[in-house]
């Protein structure tokens, strides 16, 4: 991603798809969103966020780490919470809107922060939508596998949204081990 439209400067808008954004092309490891089956507290409260911003961030070469900037991250909430969450992260997982535009079918209504970000240029250029989702496929080794997103599934208290092995959106219980493919911004 290399663009920064005016809406990126709007208060309450996630900076996660604004400016120069890099995302890992495939799954780099596996991890649970949480040790228990809860999405209460959303992305900011997950063990995944701690893992990504500590373990993975600290494994990045220092010349890249020195260029990574803090990012305002807006993420959706689950059934127990009532408002979206805002955090400041070096590394983060993507949201549904950053991967898929709404297609003519199979639309996403369970990510409450979907309107607070935009689709990454990469996925937009591939035509990735909820009707045409193969552009979202990532591999874990040589096989397509599912990978986590940062949005809590709004209809439940225990699921987070993810990308399944076909590139479509799905949800899994938070204590399920899944693929990790974080993104970050350079500045």
Secondary structure, DSSP 8 states (H G I E B T S, - for coil): -----GGGGSTT--GGGSSEEEE-SS--EEEES-SSS--TTTGGG-HHHHHIIIIIHHHS-HHHHTTEE-EEEEE---TT--S-EEEEESEE---HHHH-B--SSS---S-TTGGGS---HHHHHHT-BSSS-GGG-EEETTEEE-EEEEEE-TT-SSEEEEE-TTS-EEEEETTSEEEE--EEEE-
